[in-house]
Amino acid sequence: MKKFVYLLSICALLFIGCDEDTVIPDAPDALKISQIQGSVVTDAGVQTMDLLANPSNDVDAGSHFTVTFSKAVKRDWLENASLPKILRTENGTAVGNVSFSLTVLSATMIRLTPDGPLEEGATYMLVINPGYEAEDGATLDDNVAVDFGVFKLVSPDPLTVARINGTIWNGAGFEGIDLLTVSSSDVMISTEFIVTFSRPVKSEWLSNASLPRILITENGEATGAVGHSLTVLSSTEIILSPNDLLTHGTTYQVVINAGYQAMDGGVLSEPAIANFATLTPDPLSVSSIIASDGATTVSMDNQTEASDVPVGAAFTISFPNTVILTDANREKIALELLNNGMVDSQISVDLSEDLVNRTLTIDPIMDLTAGATYQLVLREGLEHDLGGTLEVDYVSRFSTKQ
């Protein structure tokens, strides 16, 4: 009607005539909707976005909506709560109305606040119907609608323990295995345990030393705890290091208790338990003893007394296992001069090891005395690298060449 009156006025002016200086005013620009803003859930948190420019299926369930007009609107139209609508939709069709309160923020802005949270995972349409009138007389001639979906928090998968690695002896060497999937009775007493989670864990949980435990067990029941330290390797890995060596031939459990929380919110809901036993090593035995000065070689054992050993000989002892020259092992190796079957004195020697060939070499610092009797002693408790020990003294007597 207003446009019609405006056109009649122009026609009347044309009919009556007008001066050359008469200016016919332009019709005002149409009233438009510049923005419809809502709160959208993003990886960086909840952010305000223009849903007209960026339609979203991740609108926050508690969002309100701010409608911005392109120019100032008459107050009575801004306060008209019958023109905006928030509709619940299914497959693009309206199936219900959402009640809301309307707040006038300024001459160009109104806020629509739903009376309650929107339904997570549901779809909606916000409609601004025509009829609004600007202060300059322009009107909103067409409805403006925006479709959106509401963010639904998907519960993350439970956090799990992927592996609990320990070190075993496989008969030929050391090997790391997953004790969750293989219950081993050959775990080394010096082992550490690398625990790997299925995905990144929050740092405060990774460093929580109260959740992992190492337990001594008997017939499946815990009988004691093993003190340990915890080291965080990465967001998915921790190392548990026993404070002392474990005990040979003993059963244990590594228990990763429930409660750990992943960075995505997933929780370890059940404990992960790895059962294992430590290696029971074979006793240490001697394979051979060879006395040699490079020119002459004499075999020795603990059953018979060897003779004609060169005075400049060194003694090479071979073992089926590796013997490392620790301080404790050095104290259990001796070369002794005998007098009438009794120990007269200790002979000063240099000791060396060959870990590849599993041998020890005893090299007297000075040549032995010709025609004298000696004994080479390996004492009970001499230990190989797997922890097995010599169960009784090994004594090999010999006499040197005249």
C-alpha contacts under 8 A as a table, 3 or more apart, distances in Angstrom:
res1	aa1	res2	aa2	distance
1	M	4	F	4.99
1	M	5	V	6.31
2	K	5	V	5.18
2	K	6	Y	6.12
3	K	6	Y	4.99
3	K	7	L	6.19
4	F	7	L	5.20
4	F	8	L	6.30
5	V	8	L	5.05
5	V	9	S	6.25
6	Y	9	S	5.19
6	Y	10	I	6.52
7	L	10	I	5.14
7	L	11	C	6.23
8	L	11	C	5.02
8	L	12	A	6.09
9	S	12	A	5.09
9	S	13	L	6.31
10	I	13	L	5.13
10	I	14	L	6.30
10	I	24	I	7.64
11	C	14	L	5.05
11	C	15	F	6.09
12	A	15	F	4.98
12	A	16	I	6.01
13	L	16	I	5.24
13	L	17	G	5.66
13	L	18	C	6.46
14	L	17	G	5.07
14	L	18	C	7.01
18	C	22	T	6.22
19	D	22	T	5.35
28	P	136	D	6.80
28	P	137	G	7.08
28	P	138	A	5.73
29	D	138	A	6.39
30	A	138	A	5.25
30	A	139	T	5.96
30	A	140	L	6.62
30	A	141	D	7.80
31	L	69	F	7.19
31	L	70	S	6.15
31	L	71	K	6.71
31	L	132	Y	7.92
31	L	133	E	7.42
31	L	134	A	6.55
31	L	138	A	5.51
31	L	139	T	5.09
31	L	140	L	4.84
31	L	141	D	7.72
32	K	69	F	5.82
32	K	70	S	5.22
32	K	71	K	7.77
32	K	140	L	5.97
33	I	36	I	7.63
33	I	67	V	7.26
33	I	68	T	5.95
33	I	69	F	4.54
33	I	70	S	5.79
33	I	144	V	7.32
34	S	67	V	7.81
34	S	68	T	5.48
34	S	69	F	5.41
34	S	70	S	5.40
35	Q	50	D	5.80
35	Q	51	L	7.40
35	Q	52	L	6.20
35	Q	53	A	7.89
35	Q	66	T	7.77
35	Q	67	V	5.88
35	Q	68	T	5.12
35	Q	69	F	7.27
36	I	50	D	5.45
36	I	51	L	5.65
36	I	52	L	5.94
36	I	65	F	6.56
36	I	66	T	5.60
36	I	67	V	4.59
36	I	68	T	6.41
37	Q	48	T	6.43
37	Q	49	M	5.36
37	Q	50	D	4.33
37	Q	51	L	5.69
37	Q	52	L	7.83
37	Q	65	F	5.45
37	Q	66	T	5.02
37	Q	67	V	6.52
38	G	48	T	5.57
38	G	49	M	5.67
38	G	50	D	6.56
38	G	51	L	6.55
38	G	59	V	6.88
38	G	63	S	6.01
38	G	64	H	6.08
38	G	65	F	4.87
38	G	66	T	6.74
39	S	46	V	6.19
39	S	47	Q	5.48
39	S	48	T	4.54
39	S	49	M	6.31
39	S	59	V	5.73
39	S	60	D	5.57
39	S	63	S	5.16
39	S	64	H	7.12
39	S	65	F	7.78
40	V	46	V	5.40
40	V	47	Q	5.30
40	V	48	T	6.08
40	V	49	M	6.52
40	V	56	S	7.43
40	V	58	D	5.57
40	V	59	V	4.23
40	V	60	D	5.32
40	V	63	S	7.88
40	V	151	F	7.98
41	V	45	G	5.81
41	V	46	V	4.40
41	V	47	Q	6.43
41	V	58	D	5.50
41	V	59	V	6.02
41	V	60	D	5.77
41	V	151	F	6.82
42	T	45	G	5.06
42	T	46	V	5.85
42	T	47	Q	6.93
42	T	58	D	7.61
44	A	47	Q	7.99
46	V	60	D	7.37
49	M	54	N	7.10
50	D	53	A	5.56
50	D	54	N	5.89
50	D	55	P	7.80
51	L	54	N	4.74
51	L	55	P	4.69
51	L	56	S	6.72
51	L	146	V	6.87
51	L	148	F	7.74
52	L	55	P	6.10
52	L	146	V	6.21
55	P	146	V	7.30
55	P	147	D	6.89
55	P	148	F	6.15
56	S	59	V	6.36
56	S	148	F	5.38
56	S	149	G	6.26
57	N	123	T	7.74
57	N	148	F	5.34
57	N	149	G	3.73
57	N	150	V	5.58
57	N	151	F	6.27
58	D	148	F	7.80
58	D	149	G	5.89
58	D	150	V	5.08
58	D	151	F	3.95
58	D	152	K	7.49
59	V	63	S	6.94
59	V	148	F	7.04
59	V	149	G	6.09
59	V	150	V	4.59
59	V	151	F	5.36
60	D	63	S	5.20
60	D	150	V	5.94
60	D	151	F	5.68
61	A	117	P	5.23
61	A	118	L	4.66
61	A	119	E	6.42
61	A	120	E	6.16
61	A	150	V	5.90
61	A	151	F	6.71
62	G	116	G	7.54
62	G	117	P	4.96
62	G	118	L	6.52
63	S	113	T	7.53
63	S	114	P	7.92
63	S	117	P	7.76
64	H	111	R	6.98
64	H	112	L	5.80
64	H	113	T	4.59
64	H	114	P	6.53
65	F	111	R	5.59
65	F	112	L	5.08
65	F	113	T	6.47
66	T	109	M	6.79
66	T	110	I	5.78
66	T	111	R	4.42
66	T	112	L	6.35
67	V	109	M	5.59
67	V	110	I	5.37
67	V	111	R	6.24
67	V	112	L	7.85
68	T	108	T	5.63
68	T	109	M	4.58
68	T	110	I	6.82
69	F	72	A	7.08
69	F	73	V	7.54
69	F	108	T	4.98
69	F	109	M	6.30
70	S	108	T	6.99
71	K	107	A	7.85
71	K	108	T	5.91
71	K	134	A	6.73
72	A	107	A	4.85
72	A	108	T	4.85
72	A	134	A	5.70
72	A	135	E	5.95
73	V	77	W	6.89
73	V	78	L	6.48
73	V	107	A	5.65
73	V	108	T	6.05
73	V	132	Y	7.17
73	V	133	E	5.87
73	V	134	A	3.96
73	V	135	E	5.30
74	K	77	W	5.53
74	K	78	L	6.42
74	K	107	A	7.33
74	K	132	Y	7.97
74	K	133	E	6.13
74	K	134	A	5.48
74	K	135	E	5.17
75	R	78	L	5.02
75	R	79	E	6.28
75	R	107	A	7.07
76	D	79	E	5.29
76	D	80	N	6.39
77	W	80	N	5.05
77	W	132	Y	5.63
77	W	133	E	6.58
78	L	81	A	7.92
78	L	104	V	6.58
78	L	107	A	7.72
78	L	110	I	6.96
78	L	132	Y	7.49
79	E	102	L	7.36
79	E	103	T	7.66
79	E	104	V	6.69
80	N	83	L	6.34
81	A	84	P	6.27
81	A	102	L	6.45
82	S	85	K	7.42
83	L	128	I	6.07
83	L	129	N	5.10
83	L	130	P	7.28
83	L	131	G	7.69
84	P	126	L	7.43
84	P	127	V	5.66
84	P	128	I	4.46
84	P	129	N	5.98
85	K	97	N	7.38
85	K	98	V	7.63
85	K	126	L	5.76
85	K	127	V	5.04
85	K	128	I	6.46
85	K	129	N	7.82
86	I	97	N	6.08
86	I	98	V	5.32
86	I	99	S	7.49
86	I	124	Y	7.01
86	I	125	M	5.83
86	I	126	L	4.51
86	I	127	V	6.35
87	L	94	A	5.94
87	L	95	V	7.25
87	L	96	G	5.70
87	L	97	N	4.62
87	L	98	V	5.78
87	L	124	Y	5.52
87	L	125	M	5.10
87	L	126	L	6.28
87	L	127	V	7.81
88	R	94	A	5.71
88	R	95	V	5.63
88	R	96	G	4.98
88	R	97	N	5.96
88	R	98	V	6.73
88	R	122	A	7.77
88	R	123	T	6.31
88	R	124	Y	4.54
88	R	125	M	6.54
89	T	92	G	5.69
89	T	93	T	5.11
89	T	94	A	4.25
89	T	95	V	5.30
89	T	96	G	7.05
89	T	122	A	7.80
89	T	123	T	5.50
89	T	124	Y	5.07
89	T	125	M	6.73
90	E	93	T	5.31
90	E	94	A	6.51
90	E	95	V	6.64
90	E	123	T	6.60
94	A	97	N	7.98
94	A	125	M	7.89
98	V	114	P	6.75
98	V	115	D	7.87
99	S	114	P	5.93
99	S	115	D	5.88
100	F	112	L	6.20
100	F	113	T	5.18
100	F	114	P	4.03
100	F	115	D	4.93
101	S	112	L	5.82
101	S	113	T	5.25
101	S	114	P	6.46
101	S	115	D	6.80
102	L	110	I	6.87
102	L	111	R	5.70
102	L	112	L	4.88
102	L	113	T	6.54
103	T	110	I	5.60
103	T	111	R	5.04
103	T	112	L	6.65
104	V	107	A	7.66
104	V	109	M	6.35
104	V	110	I	4.49
104	V	111	R	6.40
105	L	108	T	7.71
105	L	109	M	5.28
105	L	110	I	5.28
105	L	111	R	6.81
106	S	109	M	5.05
106	S	110	I	6.99
114	P	117	P	6.90
114	P	118	L	7.59
118	L	122	A	7.85
118	L	150	V	7.11
119	E	122	A	5.51
119	E	150	V	6.78
120	E	150	V	5.21
120	E	151	F	5.64
120	E	152	K	4.73
120	E	153	L	7.82
121	G	149	G	6.57
121	G	150	V	5.14
121	G	151	F	5.73
121	G	152	K	4.89
122	A	149	G	5.81
122	A	150	V	5.64
123	T	147	D	7.41
123	T	148	F	5.83
123	T	149	G	4.26
123	T	150	V	6.33
124	Y	147	D	5.84
124	Y	148	F	5.43
124	Y	149	G	6.07
124	Y	150	V	7.92
125	M	145	A	6.60
125	M	146	V	5.55
125	M	147	D	4.38
125	M	148	F	6.21
126	L	145	A	5.56
126	L	146	V	5.39
126	L	147	D	6.56
127	V	143	N	6.81
127	V	144	V	5.69
127	V	145	A	4.30
127	V	146	V	6.64
128	I	143	N	5.51
128	I	144	V	5.12
128	I	145	A	6.32
129	N	142	D	6.93
129	N	143	N	4.36
129	N	144	V	6.55
130	P	139	T	7.72
130	P	140	L	5.03
130	P	141	D	5.07
130	P	142	D	5.12
130	P	143	N	5.03
131	G	139	T	6.30
131	G	140	L	5.58
131	G	141	D	6.47
132	Y	139	T	5.55
132	Y	140	L	5.28
133	E	137	G	6.00
133	E	138	A	5.75
133	E	139	T	4.40
133	E	140	L	6.57
134	A	137	G	5.19
134	A	138	A	5.11
134	A	139	T	5.97
135	E	138	A	7.36
140	L	143	N	7.58
155	S	266	G	7.61
156	P	264	D	6.67
156	P	265	G	6.40
156	P	266	G	5.08
157	D	266	G	5.72
158	P	266	G	4.86
158	P	267	V	5.23
158	P	268	L	5.93
158	P	269	S	6.91
159	L	197	F	7.35
159	L	198	S	6.35
159	L	199	R	7.16
159	L	260	Y	7.69
159	L	261	Q	7.12
159	L	262	A	6.39
159	L	266	G	5.24
159	L	267	V	4.97
159	L	268	L	4.56
159	L	269	S	7.43
160	T	197	F	5.93
160	T	198	S	5.38
160	T	268	L	5.71
160	T	272	A	7.95
161	V	164	I	7.63
161	V	195	V	7.26
161	V	196	T	5.97
161	V	197	F	4.37
161	V	198	S	5.73
161	V	268	L	7.97
161	V	272	A	6.46
162	A	195	V	7.82
162	A	196	T	5.50
162	A	197	F	5.21
162	A	198	S	5.20
163	R	178	D	5.62
163	R	179	L	7.34
163	R	180	L	6.17
163	R	194	I	7.75
163	R	195	V	5.87
163	R	196	T	5.15
163	R	197	F	7.12
164	I	178	D	5.32
164	I	179	L	5.56
164	I	180	L	5.86
164	I	193	F	6.33
164	I	194	I	5.59
164	I	195	V	4.56
164	I	196	T	6.42
164	I	274	A	7.07
165	N	176	G	6.14
165	N	177	I	5.29
165	N	178	D	4.43
165	N	179	L	5.81
165	N	180	L	7.94
165	N	193	F	5.44
165	N	194	I	5.02
165	N	195	V	6.51
166	G	176	G	5.49
166	G	177	I	5.73
166	G	178	D	6.59
166	G	179	L	6.49
166	G	187	V	6.98
166	G	191	T	6.03
166	G	192	E	6.11
166	G	193	F	5.01
166	G	194	I	6.82
167	T	174	F	6.55
167	T	175	E	5.53
167	T	176	G	4.48
167	T	177	I	6.42
167	T	187	V	5.77
167	T	188	M	5.90
167	T	191	T	5.40
167	T	192	E	7.25
167	T	193	F	7.96
168	I	174	F	5.68
168	I	175	E	5.37
168	I	176	G	6.28
168	I	177	I	7.18
168	I	184	S	7.78
168	I	186	D	5.26
168	I	187	V	4.17
168	I	188	M	5.28
168	I	191	T	7.90
168	I	279	L	7.87
169	W	172	A	7.18
169	W	173	G	5.72
169	W	174	F	4.74
169	W	175	E	6.31
169	W	186	D	5.74
169	W	187	V	6.58
169	W	188	M	6.65
169	W	279	L	7.67
170	N	173	G	5.77
170	N	174	F	6.26
170	N	175	E	6.62
170	N	186	D	7.36
177	I	182	V	7.42
178	D	181	T	5.80
178	D	182	V	6.16
179	L	182	V	4.90
179	L	183	S	5.59
179	L	184	S	6.94
179	L	274	A	5.44
179	L	275	N	6.95
179	L	276	F	7.04
180	L	183	S	7.00
180	L	272	A	7.90
180	L	273	I	6.85
180	L	274	A	4.79
180	L	275	N	7.45
183	S	274	A	7.27
183	S	275	N	5.82
183	S	276	F	5.26
183	S	277	A	7.99
184	S	187	V	6.43
184	S	275	N	7.80
184	S	276	F	5.15
184	S	277	A	6.19
184	S	278	T	7.94
185	S	249	G	7.90
185	S	276	F	5.80
185	S	277	A	4.22
185	S	278	T	5.47
185	S	279	L	5.78
186	D	277	A	6.49
186	D	278	T	5.33
186	D	279	L	4.03
186	D	280	T	7.28
187	V	191	T	7.13
187	V	276	F	7.14
187	V	277	A	6.17
187	V	278	T	4.41
187	V	279	L	5.28
188	M	191	T	5.30
188	M	278	T	5.81
188	M	279	L	5.92
188	M	386	L	7.47
189	I	245	L	5.39
189	I	246	L	4.47
189	I	247	T	6.15
189	I	248	H	6.42
189	I	278	T	6.08
189	I	279	L	7.27
190	S	245	L	5.32
190	S	246	L	6.59
191	T	241	S	7.65
191	T	242	P	7.96
192	E	239	I	6.87
192	E	240	L	5.89
192	E	241	S	4.86
192	E	242	P	6.75
193	F	239	I	5.56
193	F	240	L	5.06
193	F	241	S	6.58
194	I	237	E	6.80
194	I	238	I	5.86
194	I	239	I	4.55
194	I	240	L	6.49
195	V	237	E	5.55
195	V	238	I	5.32
195	V	239	I	6.19
195	V	240	L	7.69
196	T	236	T	5.63
196	T	237	E	4.59
196	T	238	I	6.83
197	F	200	P	7.10
197	F	201	V	7.54
197	F	236	T	5.07
197	F	237	E	6.37
198	S	236	T	7.09
199	R	235	S	7.88
199	R	236	T	5.87
199	R	262	A	6.84
200	P	235	S	4.87
200	P	236	T	4.82
200	P	262	A	5.70
200	P	263	M	5.91
201	V	205	W	6.87
201	V	206	L	6.41
201	V	235	S	5.61
201	V	236	T	6.04
201	V	260	Y	7.20
201	V	261	Q	5.85
201	V	262	A	3.95
201	V	263	M	5.22
202	K	205	W	5.56
202	K	206	L	6.43
202	K	235	S	7.32
202	K	260	Y	7.98
202	K	261	Q	6.11
202	K	262	A	5.52
202	K	263	M	5.10
203	S	206	L	5.03
203	S	207	S	6.33
203	S	235	S	7.00
204	E	207	S	5.55
204	E	208	N	6.40
205	W	208	N	5.04
205	W	260	Y	5.60
205	W	261	Q	6.58
206	L	232	V	6.66
206	L	235	S	7.49
206	L	238	I	7.06
206	L	260	Y	7.47
207	S	230	L	7.35
207	S	231	T	7.60
207	S	232	V	6.56
208	N	211	L	6.27
209	A	212	P	6.33
209	A	229	S	7.85
209	A	230	L	6.41
210	S	213	R	7.45
211	L	256	I	6.11
211	L	257	N	5.14
211	L	258	A	7.43
211	L	259	G	7.77
212	P	254	V	7.36
212	P	255	V	5.68
212	P	256	I	4.46
212	P	257	N	5.95
213	R	225	A	7.32
213	R	226	V	7.54
213	R	254	V	5.84
213	R	255	V	5.13
213	R	256	I	6.53
213	R	257	N	7.86
214	I	225	A	5.92
214	I	226	V	5.30
214	I	227	G	7.46
214	I	228	H	7.71
214	I	252	Y	7.06
214	I	253	Q	5.74
214	I	254	V	4.60
214	I	255	V	6.29
215	L	222	A	6.03
215	L	223	T	7.32
215	L	224	G	5.76
215	L	225	A	4.42
215	L	226	V	5.80
215	L	252	Y	5.48
215	L	253	Q	5.10
215	L	254	V	6.42
215	L	255	V	7.63
216	I	222	A	5.68
216	I	223	T	5.61
216	I	224	G	5.04
216	I	225	A	5.83
216	I	226	V	6.99
216	I	250	T	7.59
216	I	251	T	6.19
216	I	252	Y	4.52
216	I	253	Q	6.56
217	T	220	G	5.67
217	T	221	E	5.14
217	T	222	A	4.28
217	T	223	T	5.32
217	T	224	G	7.11
217	T	250	T	7.87
217	T	251	T	5.43
217	T	252	Y	5.13
217	T	253	Q	6.87
218	E	221	E	5.30
218	E	222	A	6.47
218	E	223	T	6.59
218	E	251	T	6.60
222	A	225	A	7.80
226	V	242	P	6.60
226	V	243	N	7.63
227	G	242	P	5.87
227	G	243	N	5.56
227	G	244	D	7.74
228	H	240	L	6.26
228	H	241	S	5.19
228	H	242	P	4.09
228	H	243	N	4.85
229	S	240	L	5.83
229	S	241	S	5.22
229	S	242	P	6.51
229	S	243	N	6.75
230	L	238	I	6.79
230	L	239	I	5.67
230	L	240	L	4.91
230	L	241	S	6.50
231	T	238	I	5.56
231	T	239	I	5.08
231	T	240	L	6.73
232	V	235	S	7.65
232	V	237	E	6.34
232	V	238	I	4.48
232	V	239	I	6.48
233	L	236	T	7.68
233	L	237	E	5.28
233	L	238	I	5.29
233	L	239	I	6.96
234	S	237	E	5.12
234	S	238	I	7.05
242	P	245	L	6.78
242	P	246	L	7.54
246	L	278	T	7.51
247	T	250	T	5.90
247	T	278	T	6.98
248	H	278	T	5.36
248	H	279	L	5.69
248	H	280	T	5.43
248	H	281	P	7.57
248	H	387	G	7.84
249	G	277	A	6.36
249	G	278	T	5.06
249	G	279	L	5.51
249	G	280	T	4.64
250	T	277	A	5.39
250	T	278	T	5.50
250	T	279	L	7.98
251	T	275	N	7.51
251	T	276	F	5.81
251	T	277	A	4.14
251	T	278	T	6.52
252	Y	275	N	5.97
252	Y	276	F	5.50
252	Y	277	A	5.90
252	Y	278	T	7.90
253	Q	273	I	6.53
253	Q	274	A	5.45
253	Q	275	N	4.57
253	Q	276	F	6.29
254	V	273	I	5.73
254	V	274	A	5.15
254	V	275	N	6.71
255	V	271	P	6.66
255	V	272	A	5.82
255	V	273	I	4.60
255	V	274	A	6.58
256	I	271	P	5.40
256	I	272	A	5.07
256	I	273	I	6.42
257	N	260	Y	7.87
257	N	270	E	6.99
257	N	271	P	4.33
257	N	272	A	6.58
258	A	267	V	7.81
258	A	268	L	5.09
258	A	269	S	5.12
258	A	270	E	4.98
258	A	271	P	4.77
258	A	272	A	7.83
259	G	267	V	6.23
259	G	268	L	5.42
259	G	269	S	6.33
260	Y	267	V	5.76
260	Y	268	L	5.24
261	Q	265	G	5.96
261	Q	266	G	5.75
261	Q	267	V	4.51
261	Q	268	L	6.42
262	A	265	G	5.17
262	A	266	G	5.06
262	A	267	V	6.16
263	M	266	G	7.34
268	L	271	P	7.33
280	T	388	G	7.90
281	P	386	L	6.13
281	P	387	G	6.10
281	P	388	G	4.92
282	D	388	G	5.39
282	D	389	T	7.88
283	P	388	G	4.54
283	P	389	T	4.99
283	P	390	L	5.84
283	P	391	E	6.71
284	L	319	F	7.68
284	L	320	P	7.79
284	L	321	N	7.21
284	L	382	L	7.50
284	L	383	E	6.66
284	L	384	H	6.34
284	L	388	G	5.51
284	L	389	T	4.79
284	L	390	L	4.64
284	L	391	E	7.40
285	S	319	F	6.35
285	S	320	P	6.98
285	S	390	L	6.36
286	V	289	I	7.83
286	V	317	I	7.24
286	V	318	S	6.24
286	V	319	F	4.94
286	V	320	P	7.15
287	S	317	I	7.50
287	S	318	S	5.25
287	S	319	F	5.03
287	S	320	P	6.42
288	S	299	S	7.57
288	S	300	M	7.12
288	S	301	D	6.81
288	S	317	I	5.79
288	S	318	S	5.22
288	S	319	F	7.25
289	I	299	S	6.05
289	I	300	M	5.24
289	I	301	D	6.39
289	I	315	F	6.60
289	I	316	T	5.58
289	I	317	I	4.48
289	I	318	S	6.42
290	I	297	T	6.73
290	I	298	V	5.78
290	I	299	S	4.76
290	I	300	M	6.07
290	I	315	F	5.60
290	I	316	T	5.22
290	I	317	I	6.62
291	A	297	T	5.62
291	A	298	V	5.05
291	A	299	S	6.34
291	A	300	M	7.30
291	A	309	V	6.71
291	A	310	P	7.75
291	A	313	A	5.65
291	A	314	A	5.65
291	A	315	F	4.50
291	A	316	T	6.52
292	S	295	A	6.99
292	S	296	T	5.51
292	S	297	T	4.35
292	S	298	V	6.35
292	S	309	V	7.67
292	S	310	P	6.93
292	S	312	G	7.86
292	S	313	A	4.67
292	S	314	A	5.62
292	S	315	F	6.63
293	D	296	T	5.82
293	D	297	T	6.98
293	D	310	P	6.35
293	D	311	V	7.97
293	D	312	G	5.52
293	D	313	A	4.16
293	D	314	A	6.25
294	G	297	T	7.23
294	G	313	A	7.83
296	T	310	P	6.88
297	T	309	V	7.77
298	V	306	A	7.54
298	V	308	D	7.81
298	V	309	V	6.27
299	S	306	A	7.36
300	M	304	T	7.60
300	M	305	E	7.45
300	M	306	A	5.80
300	M	396	S	6.64
300	M	398	F	7.74
301	D	304	T	6.33
301	D	305	E	7.64
301	D	306	A	7.86
301	D	395	V	7.88
301	D	396	S	5.40
301	D	397	R	7.99
302	N	305	E	7.53
302	N	394	Y	6.36
302	N	395	V	5.28
302	N	396	S	4.31
302	N	397	R	7.11
303	Q	396	S	7.38
304	T	396	S	7.54
304	T	397	R	7.39
305	E	396	S	6.85
305	E	397	R	4.94
305	E	398	F	5.03
305	E	399	S	7.56
306	A	309	V	7.25
306	A	397	R	6.50
306	A	398	F	4.43
306	A	399	S	6.39
307	S	398	F	5.46
307	S	399	S	4.76
307	S	400	T	6.14
307	S	401	K	6.90
308	D	398	F	7.96
308	D	399	S	6.10
308	D	400	T	4.91
308	D	401	K	3.90
308	D	402	Q	7.35
309	V	313	A	6.99
309	V	398	F	7.03
309	V	399	S	6.19
309	V	400	T	4.45
309	V	401	K	5.44
310	P	313	A	5.21
310	P	400	T	5.87
310	P	401	K	5.71
311	V	367	D	5.33
311	V	368	L	4.64
311	V	369	T	6.30
311	V	370	A	6.08
311	V	400	T	5.91
311	V	401	K	6.76
312	G	364	P	7.96
312	G	366	M	7.76
312	G	367	D	4.86
312	G	368	L	6.47
313	A	363	D	7.35
313	A	364	P	7.85
313	A	367	D	7.70
314	A	361	T	6.90
314	A	362	I	5.78
314	A	363	D	4.52
314	A	364	P	6.67
315	F	361	T	5.54
315	F	362	I	5.00
315	F	363	D	6.37
316	T	359	T	6.57
316	T	360	L	5.77
316	T	361	T	4.43
316	T	362	I	6.43
317	I	359	T	5.40
317	I	360	L	5.20
317	I	361	T	6.25
318	S	357	N	7.85
318	S	358	R	6.08
318	S	359	T	4.49
318	S	360	L	6.72
319	F	322	T	6.72
319	F	323	V	7.53
319	F	358	R	5.79
319	F	359	T	6.19
320	P	358	R	6.99
321	N	358	R	6.21
321	N	384	H	6.03
321	N	385	D	7.11
321	N	386	L	7.98
322	T	355	L	6.00
322	T	358	R	4.75
322	T	359	T	7.33
322	T	384	H	5.49
322	T	385	D	5.63
323	V	353	E	7.71
323	V	355	L	7.43
323	V	358	R	6.70
323	V	359	T	7.39
323	V	360	L	7.48
323	V	383	E	6.51
323	V	384	H	4.42
323	V	385	D	5.88
324	I	329	N	7.38
324	I	353	E	6.86
324	I	355	L	7.41
324	I	384	H	6.75
324	I	385	D	6.65
325	L	328	A	7.84
325	L	329	N	5.63
325	L	330	R	5.85
325	L	351	L	8.00
325	L	352	S	7.54
325	L	353	E	6.81
326	T	329	N	5.14
326	T	330	R	6.17
327	D	330	R	5.16
327	D	331	E	6.54
328	A	331	E	5.48
328	A	332	K	6.96
328	A	382	L	7.86
329	N	332	K	5.21
329	N	333	I	6.94
329	N	382	L	5.47
329	N	383	E	6.69
330	R	333	I	5.57
330	R	351	L	7.96
331	E	334	A	7.68
332	K	377	V	7.78
332	K	378	L	5.79
332	K	379	R	4.88
332	K	380	E	7.40
332	K	381	G	7.48
332	K	382	L	6.02
333	I	376	L	7.79
333	I	377	V	5.91
333	I	378	L	4.92
333	I	379	R	6.46
334	A	346	Q	7.22
334	A	347	I	7.63
334	A	376	L	5.95
334	A	377	V	5.15
334	A	378	L	6.70
335	L	346	Q	6.15
335	L	347	I	5.47
335	L	348	S	7.70
335	L	349	V	7.64
335	L	374	Y	7.13
335	L	375	Q	5.92
335	L	376	L	4.60
335	L	377	V	6.25
336	E	343	V	6.36
336	E	344	D	7.21
336	E	345	S	5.79
336	E	346	Q	4.63
336	E	347	I	5.60
336	E	374	Y	5.53
336	E	375	Q	5.36
336	E	376	L	6.47
336	E	377	V	7.77
337	L	343	V	5.94
337	L	344	D	5.41
337	L	345	S	5.32
337	L	346	Q	6.33
337	L	347	I	6.85
337	L	372	A	7.68
337	L	373	T	6.29
337	L	374	Y	4.52
337	L	375	Q	6.67
338	L	341	G	5.56
338	L	342	M	5.24
338	L	343	V	4.57
338	L	344	D	5.14
338	L	345	S	7.30
338	L	372	A	7.76
338	L	373	T	5.54
338	L	374	Y	5.30
338	L	375	Q	7.15
339	N	342	M	5.26
339	N	343	V	6.29
339	N	344	D	5.64
339	N	373	T	7.37
343	V	346	Q	7.95
347	I	364	P	6.87
348	S	364	P	5.98
348	S	365	I	5.89
348	S	366	M	7.83
349	V	362	I	6.26
349	V	363	D	5.29
349	V	364	P	4.13
349	V	365	I	5.12
350	D	361	T	7.99
350	D	362	I	5.95
350	D	363	D	5.12
350	D	364	P	6.27
350	D	365	I	6.51
351	L	360	L	7.06
351	L	361	T	5.73
351	L	362	I	5.02
351	L	363	D	6.50
352	S	360	L	5.75
352	S	361	T	5.26
352	S	362	I	6.96
353	E	358	R	7.54
353	E	359	T	5.91
353	E	360	L	4.55
353	E	361	T	6.34
354	D	357	N	5.58
354	D	358	R	5.62
354	D	359	T	5.19
354	D	360	L	6.31
355	L	358	R	4.87
355	L	359	T	6.76
364	P	367	D	6.60
364	P	368	L	7.49
368	L	372	A	7.92
368	L	400	T	7.47
369	T	372	A	5.71
369	T	400	T	7.07
370	A	400	T	5.32
370	A	401	K	5.56
370	A	402	Q	4.91
371	G	399	S	6.26
371	G	400	T	4.93
371	G	401	K	5.41
371	G	402	Q	4.50
372	A	399	S	5.52
372	A	400	T	5.60
373	T	397	R	7.28
373	T	398	F	5.82
373	T	399	S	4.31
373	T	400	T	6.58
374	Y	397	R	5.75
374	Y	398	F	5.52
374	Y	399	S	6.14
375	Q	395	V	6.48
375	Q	396	S	5.47
375	Q	397	R	4.15
375	Q	398	F	6.13
376	L	395	V	5.79
376	L	396	S	5.21
376	L	397	R	6.36
377	V	393	D	6.96
377	V	394	Y	5.79
377	V	395	V	4.65
377	V	396	S	6.57
378	L	382	L	6.99
378	L	393	D	5.74
378	L	394	Y	4.98
378	L	395	V	6.48
379	R	382	L	6.15
379	R	390	L	7.24
379	R	392	V	6.88
379	R	393	D	4.39
379	R	394	Y	6.28
380	E	389	T	7.23
380	E	390	L	4.99
380	E	391	E	5.31
380	E	392	V	4.65
380	E	393	D	4.69
380	E	394	Y	7.56
381	G	389	T	4.97
381	G	390	L	5.05
381	G	391	E	6.38
381	G	392	V	7.73
382	L	389	T	5.30
382	L	390	L	5.26
383	E	387	G	5.87
383	E	388	G	5.62
383	E	389	T	4.26
383	E	390	L	6.53
384	H	387	G	5.49
384	H	388	G	5.61
384	H	389	T	6.33
385	D	388	G	7.48
390	L	393	D	7.12
